[in-house]
Amino acid sequence: MAFDGIFTMGMAEELKLRLSSGKIDKIYQPSPEDLVIQVHTRQGNFRLIGSCGSQSARVCLTEDRYQNPVTPPNFCMLLRKYIQGGRITDIHQKDSERILEMDIEAQTEMGFMVSRRLIFEIMGKHSNIVLVDLQSGKILDSIKHISIDVNRCRQLLPGVIYQYPPAQEKVPFKDAAEDHTLVAVSHETDGKYLLDHIGGISPAIARELAGSADPLGALEKIVEDVRQHRVCGVVYVDEKTGPREFHLTDLPEYDGLEKKTFPSLSEAAEFYFSHRISSNVVKQKALPLQRRVKAALDKALLKKKRLGEDLLRAENSDKYRLYGELLTANIHAIQPGSAQVTVTNYYTGDPITIPLNQRFSPSKNAQHYFKKYSKARTAIHEKQTQLQETEEDIQYLNSILLNIERADTEEAVDQIRDELAETGYIRPQKKKDNRRKKPKMSPLTYVLSTGEKVLVGRNNKENDWLTTKHASKNDLWFHTKDIPGSHVILPLQPGQTAEDVSPETIYEAASVAAWHSKARESENVPVDFVPVRHVKKPSGAKPGMVIFTHNTTVHVTPKLPEGSGSAGADQL
């Protein structure tokens, strides 16, 4: 990522232009590593976000809304005490480093004006946000405490004199054009040389400068453009993996990707990080659930295997009944204490050898075989019931895995977690935010080529709501045959029946159902469709599990309607 010294310089210039003389109205800390500051200026209200996350370190303006905890963290409370209500006097970059400083004048409880500095250190996993008293130079607090056990050279703790990170032995990029040690730099210089000798530039910028005829001249032009506010944000996006790189200047090495240009650096940075972070956060939140569900699925599959073996043994129990009958018929011919006896099978006329327990009498051996037979026959019914329940569990867990794989927002993952807690697969969270709203049902919506709309459930709870509460009795319900997938509803007009729907519409809706299933990468996928009135949810069934009759099956290739985007149903 390219939040390097040059981008920090550009961001400092942009924030100084927007926020200087602004008043700090509110301060929030939505997460342990993120800080949001609302600033009131003559141009309007702005929200500044500063993050010290290892993969999300940044400081920029934001339009996004963040959910705040019920109880503010200690660092947030301290900032409210010391700088809320204060006025921003200056925003600048520390030399050519990835450090942005915000000077603030605030009033103490006694009415005296004091100067404090909020320092954003944007340095990957070493990033931090520190509040310093300018008169004493002491740290009032930092969002991450760094003790002597972590770093012997530099501690970030309340009461300690603030020290900047050790400077690298490189020429600052602002002075590179005038430094005599770099005079020999030419277009033959590679990016690694520039990266090793010039401080504050990212690898992407180093490679870009190395490709120009005059690397130092090109660097000087970029710096001058930043100072004159002649730059804009640029983000390069990969269709499959999302944003790949961003900066305040073009990076030709990424020309094969989609290029997005933004009028401000803040918009570019927030677009990059919001898309990257949301993807990473979703994956991080979904991974533990995925592991738990896979473990439960493996356990269910093993149980199914063992039940199948037990059932097979139970179904082969007729020999125990035969042993009991033959022992009873030949009881007087059996010597007590015998280990086995050979008698004639009067069903076939062939001799048969029956094992005996030497400790028991012949009659008790016969009773033992009759009891074993009776127990096996009872087990068949119990094992069949357990096997059916286990197969339903496997089907349900497969649907949950599919939902986790397709989840693209934190809200979707939270809904899956709540569902798993309700069904008993995971423990409910002990501490819940009481302000957390009940998730709104907003199934995906696609417009078919014929103009009709189809609704698609994003998870099992939404599938239930869509099928049992939202859809009307005459609407058509689609689902892949014996394959985990979403419920798909094709709404019909009042008085319209399935016979009135064109085959093209049926096949197109079925293709959407196949796309939102585990068979997305397959071809010739079977999809059942039936009027909703024939779809029932059994009492006590798990979320998303239904039974249906009067169905028709079509075979389609998974595909979404051409030119059709998806949206929540509440957005239509």
BELJOTA-V816449 format. One record per pair of residues at least 6 apart in sequence whose ideal C-beta (glycine too) atoms are under 6 Angstrom apart, sorted by the first residue. I is the first residue (numbers start at 1). J is the second residue. D is the distance in whole Angstrom. If there is no record, write none. Layout:
I,J,D  I,J,D
//
This chain:
2,202,5  2,204,5  2,245,6  2,246,6  2,247,4  3,58,6  3,122,5  4,201,6  4,202,4  5,96,5  5,98,6  5,173,6  5,200,2  7,248,6  8,93,5  8,98,5  8,100,6  9,93,5  9,226,5  10,226,5  10,231,6  10,248,5  10,265,5  11,265,5  12,91,6  12,92,6  12,93,4  12,100,5  14,265,5  15,91,5  16,91,4  19,39,5  19,88,5  22,39,4  22,41,4  22,88,5  23,40,5  23,87,5  24,37,6  24,39,6  24,83,6  24,84,6  24,86,5  25,38,5  25,40,5  26,38,4  27,37,5  27,79,5  27,80,5  27,84,5  28,36,4  28,68,5  29,35,6  29,73,5  29,76,4  30,66,4  30,68,5  33,51,6  33,52,5  33,53,4  34,51,5  35,50,5  35,129,6  36,47,6  36,49,5  36,66,6  37,48,5  38,47,5  39,46,5  46,61,5  47,62,5  48,61,6  49,62,4  50,59,4  50,120,5  50,129,5  51,57,6  51,58,5  52,127,4  52,128,5  52,129,6  52,143,6  54,124,6  54,125,4  56,273,5  56,277,5  57,122,5  57,127,4  58,269,6  58,273,6  59,100,5  59,120,4  60,266,4  60,269,4  60,270,6  61,266,4  62,270,5  70,433,6  75,141,6  75,143,5  78,141,5  83,104,5  83,106,5  83,116,6  86,104,4  86,105,6  86,106,3  87,105,5  88,104,6  89,103,5  89,105,5  90,103,4  91,102,5  92,101,6  93,100,6  94,101,6  95,172,6  96,172,4  96,173,5  96,174,5  96,199,6  96,200,4  98,122,4  98,123,6  99,121,5  100,120,5  101,117,6  101,119,5  102,118,4  103,117,5  104,116,5  105,113,6  105,115,6  107,113,6  108,114,6  115,134,4  116,133,6  117,132,5  117,134,6  118,131,6  119,130,5  120,129,6  121,127,6  121,128,5  128,142,6  128,144,5  129,143,4  130,139,6  130,142,4  131,140,4  131,141,6  132,139,6  132,162,5  133,140,6  137,161,5  137,162,6  138,159,6  138,161,6  139,158,6  139,160,5  139,162,5  141,158,5  142,156,4  145,157,6  146,155,6  146,156,4  148,155,6  154,163,5  168,199,5  170,197,6  170,198,6  170,199,4  171,179,5  171,198,6  172,199,5  173,198,5  173,200,4  173,201,5  176,182,6  176,198,5  176,216,6  176,219,6  177,216,5  177,220,4  185,215,5  185,216,5  187,213,5  189,210,6  190,210,5  191,206,4  191,207,4  191,210,4  194,206,4  194,209,6  194,210,6  195,203,6  195,206,4  204,245,6  204,251,5  208,251,6  209,215,4  209,218,5  209,219,6  212,218,4  222,249,6  225,231,5  231,248,4  232,261,6  232,263,6  233,262,4  233,265,5  233,267,6  233,268,2  234,247,6  234,261,6  235,243,6  235,246,4  235,260,5  235,268,5  235,271,6  235,272,5  236,244,5  236,245,5  236,254,4  236,257,4  236,259,6  237,243,5  237,257,6  237,258,5  238,244,5  238,257,5  242,275,5  242,279,6  243,272,5  243,275,5  243,276,6  244,257,6  245,254,6  246,268,5  246,272,4  248,265,6  262,268,4  281,410,6  282,413,6  285,413,5  286,404,5  286,407,6  286,413,5  289,404,6  289,417,6  290,404,5  292,426,6  293,397,6  293,400,5  293,401,6  296,397,6  296,425,6  297,397,4  300,390,6  300,393,5  300,394,5  303,390,5  304,390,5  307,383,5  307,386,6  307,387,5  310,383,5  311,383,4  314,376,4  314,379,5  314,380,5  317,373,5  317,376,3  320,369,5  320,372,5  320,373,4  321,373,4  323,354,5  323,369,4  324,366,5  324,369,4  324,370,4  326,343,5  327,362,6  327,365,6  327,366,4  328,366,5  330,343,5  331,362,5  331,363,6  334,341,5  334,362,4  336,361,6  337,358,5  338,356,6  339,356,6  339,358,6  340,353,6  340,355,5  340,356,6  341,354,5  342,351,5  342,353,5  344,351,6  345,352,5  356,365,5  357,365,6  396,542,5  398,484,4  399,484,4  399,544,6  402,484,5  402,518,5  403,416,6  403,459,5  404,416,6  407,413,5  415,439,5  415,459,5  416,459,6  419,460,6  419,461,6  419,543,6  420,426,5  421,428,4  423,542,6  441,462,6  441,465,5  442,568,3  442,569,5  442,570,5  443,455,5  443,456,6  443,457,5  443,462,6  443,466,5  443,569,5  444,456,4  444,566,4  445,453,6  445,455,6  445,567,5  445,569,5  445,572,6  446,454,5  446,512,6  446,561,5  446,564,5  446,566,6  447,453,6  447,564,5  448,508,5  448,561,5  449,561,6  450,505,5  452,505,6  454,488,6  454,490,5  454,509,5  454,512,5  455,466,6  455,489,5  455,569,6  456,486,5  456,488,5  456,516,5  457,463,4  457,466,5  457,486,5  457,487,5  460,543,4  460,544,3  461,543,5  463,487,4  463,544,4  464,543,6  466,487,5  466,489,6  467,487,5  467,535,6  468,537,6  471,489,5  471,532,5  473,532,6  473,533,4  474,492,5  474,531,6  475,489,5  475,491,5  475,492,5  475,532,5  476,490,4  476,498,6  476,529,5  477,530,6  477,532,5  477,535,5  478,488,4  478,509,6  478,510,6  478,513,4  478,527,6  478,529,5  479,487,6  479,528,6  480,513,6  480,514,6  480,517,4  480,519,6  480,527,5  481,526,4  481,528,5  481,553,6  483,517,5  483,518,5  483,519,5  484,518,5  485,516,6  485,517,3  486,516,4  488,512,6  488,513,4  490,509,5  498,531,6  507,556,6  510,527,4  510,554,5  510,556,5  511,556,5  511,559,4  513,527,5  514,525,4  514,527,6  514,556,5  514,558,4  515,558,4  515,560,6  519,525,5  520,558,5  523,557,5  524,555,5  525,556,6  526,553,5  526,555,6  527,554,6  527,556,6  528,551,4  528,553,5  529,552,6  530,548,5  530,550,6  530,551,4  534,548,5  534,549,5  534,550,5  535,546,5  535,548,4  536,547,5  537,546,5
//
